[in-house]
Amino acid sequence: MVRTIKILFTSLCHIDVYFWEAKGQNALFPRIFGHEVGGVVESVGEGVTELQPGDHVLPVFTGECKECAHCKSEESNMCDLLRINTDRGVMINDQKYRFSINGKPLFHFVGTSTFSEYTVVHVGYLAEINPLAPLDNVCILSCGISTSIKRNHSILRLQFNWCFLDLINLRVLCS
């Protein structure tokens, strides 16, 4: 697990409003909403080797464990372990919450909980990005892209006729 992500930029998605209004779900409150964000890793937990303090990241709510059949497939982003779950409210690794107020739990939202100054997430919910990418502009990619295509920690490319969009390094590669 990545222990701490410092949230630098965030945006509001209609999904946050939808679940805040408790439409179509079991109401799990109080909780920290938010999932479109650009941030910096401040600390990592034991065994995390993919990221280190100072890395720029986009948390995504469709995480990847890298072990299940869906993660090993190039055609799916619906991880068996880290798929979107709006009713979980706790960390996937130990079923505990990381936020509280006056000793009472504040539940997580879709593994990210980014409407806060800091958050704690499973490493599988993070995509490292180029530190030159403007976090204030790319924070919306953590929702819009992850809802429609498979994420990969090293590179994510979409083919548009003769060009590729490299979303991790935020550049267009044309042949």
HELIX and SHEET records of a PDB file:
HELIX    1   1 HIS A   14  TRP A   20  1                                   7    
HELIX    2   2 ALA A   69  LYS A   72  1                                   4    
HELIX    3   3 VAL A  123  TYR A  125  5                                   3    
HELIX    4   4 LEU A  135  VAL A  138  1                                   4    
HELIX    5   5 LEU A  141  GLY A  144  1                                   4    
SHEET    1   A 5 TYR A 118  VAL A 121  0                                        
SHEET    2   A 5 VAL A   2  SER A  11 -1                                        
SHEET    3   A 5 GLU A  36  SER A  43 -1                                        
SHEET    4   A 5 HIS A  56  PRO A  59 -1                                        
SHEET    5   A 5 LEU A 126  ILE A 129 -1                                        
SHEET    1   B 2 PHE A  99  ILE A 101  0                                        
SHEET    2   B 2 LYS A 104  LEU A 106 -1                                        
SHEET    1   C 3 ARG A 157  PHE A 160  0                                        
SHEET    2   C 3 CYS A 163  ASP A 166 -1                                        
SHEET    3   C 3 ARG A 171  CYS A 174 -1                                        
END                                                                             
